[in-house]
Amino acid sequence: MSSSRPRRRLAAAAATLSLLAVAACSGNAGQEDTGAQVAKKDRSGGTLNIGLSADPGGVDAAVVNQVWRTVARSLADSLVFYNPDTKKVEPWLATSWTVSDDARKYSFKLRDDVTFHDGTALTAKVVKANLESLNRPGIHSSAKTIVQGISKIRTPSEHEITVEFAEPNAAFLVSLSRAYGGIVSEKTARLPVEKRQNWLDGSGPFSLEEYVPNQRIVLKKREDYTWAPKYFDHAGPAYLDQVVYKIIPEDSVRNGAVIGGDELQFVYWVNAKYLPQFQSAGLTISKTLNPATGTELPVNTSSKFLKDVRVRQALQTGTDRDQFVKIDSGGIDEPATGPLSKDNPHYSDQSALLKYDPERAASLLKQAGWTRTGKDGIRVNASGERLSLRVPADDAGWQVLQDQWKKLGIELVLDPPLPAEANEKLLSGEYDLAYWYASSPDPDVLRANYGKSTGSNRSFIADDDKTGRKLDRLLQEQNQTIDLTERQKLVDQASRILVEQAYEIPVSNDIDVWAYSPRLHDIKPVGLDQYLINAWLAKK
């Protein structure tokens, strides 16, 4: 689960939305038609330059956060591949697998023709070293989630591995497909965590040639790569010779470079206000819906004001999600309709509980004892305490919520921690509300975030909270259930409790926007990951 996402700030919504619709519907189609006229044998060569607004902090997705959506997917392959069209897991480094009826035992057969960038071979021993390495201090929480609960790893032969869990784990296969679960060489797996940030040898279609922090990351094509997932219909090496990620913090410089098309041919996470400029310049625009949760606000139920479910429910129903996405993303994102995105295979529609109703919110606050309003417009209880809540961020989205909730008589104090302390402080309980953003296309992200017996318990649910105990039971059971229909029933029940009891406040489903040169073809996101195996540049 990712804890951060580059945020798009204040933008004009109406014009941007119409331009985005045109680009999404017709821009890509025109590009594909033009590209189809070029034979595959004529697509090889060239350097793709990609602009990043900030250094990702490293190259290994098991250690750092944002890199899984950019560099990491080109460097390290996974055991399995998540097909975003069928929403099923398919072979990759593993050719086949079996799962026990109780979802506790997973047995994999591995390819015998895979090598890492350092020349060593993929074996069961290497995969075992990878899984064991993810449990160390310093490994990002997303990667650690994959191996939580493993009780035993066996390697019966050179290319067979069996993973056993103490408790059932229905989410294991999907978790393995993520970039932060990418398989690296045994030498890389055993490196100290701080060194894994700066170098890794994977088995991906590109190898790491150079990493200069705050300047560039350079990838070079592997000529011997032949094991891309069938999804890409690509049997050989990548078309591109080289990929260079350039760190260019200034929007104007980065935008000018991609519009010019020589220094950059691709930019991520486009601010909505720049879309008209990009569209008029003839760039291709694409958008991808987050397959997990989007922007959500875990509510600290141990907070003295938020122990009362009525106050939490007032926040839930007093949130105007339509207005939020218009201002925060220029209308690109979608208002949340449940804890999970519509692109999640176990999406559960809870929109009836998320309707904006400020009158009901005011009524709930009065019922909770917040009947008086001070001169500053903030509600006061019988003890004279102001209804003031502290949160760990200060950006356009939180400012929208601050304004919306102030109209209800609730003060929102925006008090972000230092970046280096953010993850730790989000789990410390010192804030009344926090934020989170998950990306894995499986409903188990809910257990990982809100589970109490296993999980992060981001809502700080107390032991004596009966409804909280029921929620935890449902979240644990869904990850122990292989049958898809039965699992959906459990997810539906858990989703309803999360929203109805306002243990979390789903706000928006994030949509990533890319802008790139019309010379760049066959580049598309898979989930939110960027795969470059099919990408190619037309000659000038």
Secondary structure, DSSP 8 states (H G I E B T S, - for coil): ---------S--HHHHHHHHHHIIIIIHHHHHHHHHTS-GGG----EEEEEESS--S-S-TTTSSGGGGTTHHHH---SEEEETTTTEEEESSEEEEEE-TTS-EEEEEE-SS-B-TTS-B--HHHHHHHHHHTTSTTS-HHHHHHHTTEEEEEEEETTEEEEEESS--TTHHHHHTSGGG--B-HHHHTS-HHHHTT---B-SSEEEEEEETTTEEEEEE-TT-----GGG---S--S-SEEEEEE---HHHHHHHHHHSSS-SEESS--GGGHHHHHHTT-EEEEEE-SS-EEEEEB-TTSTTTSSHHHHHHHHHT--HHHHHHHHSTT-SEE--SSS-TTSTT----GGGS---HHHHHHHHHHTT--EE-TTS-EE-TT--B-EEEES--SHHHHHHHHHHHTTT-EEEE----GGGHHHHHTTS-SSB--EEE--SSTHHHHHHH-SSSS--TT---TT-HHHHHHHHHHHHHTT---HHHHHHHHHHHHHHHHHTTSEEEEEE-EEEEEE-TTEES-EEETTEEE-SS-EE---
